[in-house]
Amino acid sequence: MATPTRYAPDRGLTVRMTATMFLLGLVFVAFVALIIGIMSAAHASAGAIIFIAVIFGGGSAFLSLFYSDKIALAAAGAREVSPQEAPQLHGIVDRLCALADMPKPRVAIAPTRMPNAFATGRNSKNSVLCVTDGLLRYSDLTQEELEGVLAHELSHVAHKDVQVMTYASLLAIVAGLLVRFAFYSEIFGGGRRGGNNSQAALLIPLIMLGSALVYAISFLLIRLLSRYRELAADRSGALLTQNPSALMSALTKVSQGMNRIPTQDLRAAEPLNAFYFTPAMKLTRGGGGGKSLSALFSTHPSLEKRIEQLEKIQRELSQPGAGNPRGIQ
């Protein structure tokens, strides 16, 4: 059973995320139907191939979910720290967890100059919050801004975003495995079915075309889902601390801080972009089709869009009689 927290839900974003997951499910069902049709036409054992793909894909997703914290910490080269080693950091986390009424995650620090943070774990009782040295030592960042960053990251834990993204990615993983198994089944099994080599040769391009289409659609939907969850975390973090302006300021400073980091270091950090508070990339300005295409493939909304949402929240909180914006029951 889910542990309730005081992080405010965002019903609008929840509806959009649910719709995205539904579309991913439709894509997956359509792809399975395509594979069954193709393999049946080739007189292959489609059921066995699908079963094996689901087992392998499910096992991969299971390991990724249950060991996401260890995998992410290892990738970042981070180590867990005690309250004695990082009293200020633990103090902020303690306060936020008490405010949100949620279990405290393990706390870690990654030895990199890049100012950033991430949180991961399959649930609030098995999670870790990681902050980089660059963020802790960022002289321009105030304690209120650091608190805003950590509130954002803890929101991902409270809302089980790692679980959501794992379930979404499972569809793409299984689809990719189905393609591989079907492809090799045609190559190595076609010759033993008595004269079906020419038919297999015609079906293989169809399998690959279908797989490319499914992968492209799944990729774009998963990236869309990722951007929704970042907006939801911004909103929840801002409402929990009641300080959207601090989170706005932190977003701007951290994003601009990326411009001071060598490109080589940013590229090395790219595998963790989906987890980070802001993606490991240079802040670019200007419009054009290139920017639109980049936004389509990005794991995070644009800085402008995130700031725009936080400004709206700031205006709502400034209105008299705003009610209970935190969503506390």
Secondary structure, DSSP 4 states (H G I P E B T S, - for coil): -PPP-SSPP-HHHHHHHHHHHHHHHHHHHHHHHHHHHHHHHTT--HHHHHHHHHHHHHHHHHHHHHTHHHHHHHHHT-EE--TTT-HHHHHHHHHHHHHHT-PPPEEEEE--SS--EEEEESSTTSEEEEEEHHHHT-TT--HHHHHHHHHHHHHHHHTTHHHHHHHHHHHHHHHHHHHHHHHHHHHHHGGGSSS-HHHHHHHHHHHHHHHHHHHHHHHHHHHHHHHHHHHHHHHHHHHHHT-HHHHHHHHHHHHHHGGGS-HHHHHHHGGGTTTSSS-SS------SHHHHHHHHH-SS--HHHHHHHHHHHHHHHHSTT---TT---
